[in-house]
Amino acid sequence: MFHIPEKHRIKVGPLKSNSEYGNNGAFQFYFNGIQFRVIASDGELWEHVSVSLNVRRTPTWAEMCHVKNLFWDSDDCVVQYHPPKSEYVNNHTYCLHLWRPIGAEIQRPPSYMVGVI
């Protein structure tokens, strides 16, 4: 289930929103001393977060796991897509995205194909 960490919602400035925006808005928090900036939305049958940091690098796997767990339940599956190069959109060099379709299950390979269980 997609859920918004209201305590981290940006409530002032150009990216401000409030709970009336539902699952849409900008969020800011610290994890391991690094400031995270997240934009969340749930339009057009997709739940989505974009994640960037206040340092000039992309988020690590562990950092993206932290964000995933803030915005989704632990048993939810979300994905980071790598589309065909002809469909690339890159508005921020160090930003990563997590996606989950609303009302549909994400197809996954059996776990034994991913690694040793």
C-alpha positions in Angstrom: 0.0 0.0 0.0 1.3 3.5 -1.0 1.4 5.8 2.0 2.8 9.2 2.5 5.1 10.2 5.4 3.2 13.3 6.4 5.8 14.4 8.9 8.2 14.8 6.0 5.9 16.8 3.7 7.2 20.2 2.6 4.6 22.7 3.8 6.2 26.0 2.9 7.9 27.4 -0.2 7.4 26.7 -3.9 7.0 22.9 -3.4 4.5 23.2 -0.5 1.5 21.0 -0.2 -0.7 19.6 2.6 -2.6 16.5 3.3 -5.4 17.7 1.0 -3.0 16.8 -1.9 -3.3 13.2 -0.9 -0.4 11.1 -2.1 1.0 13.9 -4.1 3.6 16.4 -3.0 7.3 17.0 -2.1 9.0 15.6 0.9 12.3 16.2 2.7 14.0 14.1 5.3 17.5 13.0 6.5 18.8 9.4 6.4 22.4 8.7 7.6 23.1 12.4 7.7 22.1 13.0 4.0 19.2 15.1 3.0 16.7 13.4 0.7 14.2 15.2 -1.5 11.3 13.1 -2.8 8.4 14.0 -5.1 5.5 11.6 -4.8 2.4 11.1 -7.0 -0.3 8.6 -7.7 -1.8 9.7 -11.0 -2.7 7.9 -14.2 -2.8 4.5 -12.4 0.8 4.7 -11.2 2.3 5.3 -7.7 5.7 7.0 -8.2 8.5 8.7 -6.2 11.5 10.5 -7.6 14.5 10.6 -5.2 17.4 13.0 -5.1 20.0 13.9 -2.5 21.6 17.1 -1.4 25.0 15.7 -2.6 26.1 15.2 -6.2 25.5 11.5 -6.6 22.7 9.1 -7.1 21.1 7.3 -4.2 22.5 3.9 -3.2 20.6 0.7 -3.1 20.3 1.0 0.8 19.1 4.5 0.5 16.5 3.6 -2.1 15.4 0.7 0.1 14.9 3.2 2.9 12.7 5.4 0.6 10.8 2.4 -0.6 10.0 1.5 3.0 8.8 5.0 3.8 6.4 5.1 0.9 5.3 1.5 0.6 4.7 -1.5 2.8 7.5 -4.0 3.1 5.7 -6.7 1.1 5.0 -4.4 -1.8 7.0 -4.8 -5.0 8.1 -1.6 -6.7 10.4 -1.2 -9.7 13.0 1.1 -11.2 12.6 1.0 -15.0 15.3 1.0 -17.6 13.4 1.9 -20.7 14.6 1.7 -24.3 17.2 4.5 -24.9 14.8 6.1 -27.4 12.4 6.8 -24.4 15.0 8.2 -22.0 14.0 11.3 -20.1 16.7 12.8 -17.8 15.8 16.1 -16.1 18.1 15.5 -13.1 21.4 13.6 -13.5 21.3 12.2 -9.9 17.6 11.4 -9.5 16.2 7.9 -9.4 12.6 6.8 -9.6 10.5 4.0 -8.1 7.2 2.9 -9.7 4.2 0.7 -8.8 1.2 0.2 -11.0 -2.2 0.7 -9.2 -4.5 -2.3 -9.3 -2.0 -4.6 -11.0 0.7 -7.1 -9.8 4.2 -6.6 -11.1 5.4 -9.8 -12.7 8.7 -11.1 -11.2 11.0 -14.0 -11.9 11.1 -16.8 -9.3 13.4 -15.9 -6.4 15.7 -18.9 -7.1 16.6 -17.2 -10.5 17.7 -14.1 -8.7 20.1 -15.7 -6.2 20.7 -18.3 -3.6 17.9 -18.6 -1.1 
